[in-house]
Amino acid sequence: MLTAENQISLDIPDRLHMGAVINSGVWRIRTNTEDYELHGEPDIITVIKQGRLHLSGHVQRMEENRTLKEVSVAH
């Protein structure tokens, strides 16, 4: 499950090759969100949510007797 805490932990500075920035004389590494905004790519949270929507569309079109469909309808 994607919680607010998970979202914060996913916004860690793991793309070190993109470089650091200087703010008020202090160097720091860009976060994923800053990096994606700078380069015009979606952030990881958006990608996860889009993937979940994509999968839910497949599940909705499945035959009723499929296990994944039965589990998703039961919850």
Secondary structure by P-SEA (a helix, b strand, c coil): cccaaaaaaaccccccccbbbbcccbbbbbcaaaaaaaaccccaaaaaaaaaaaaaaaaaacccccaaaaaaaac
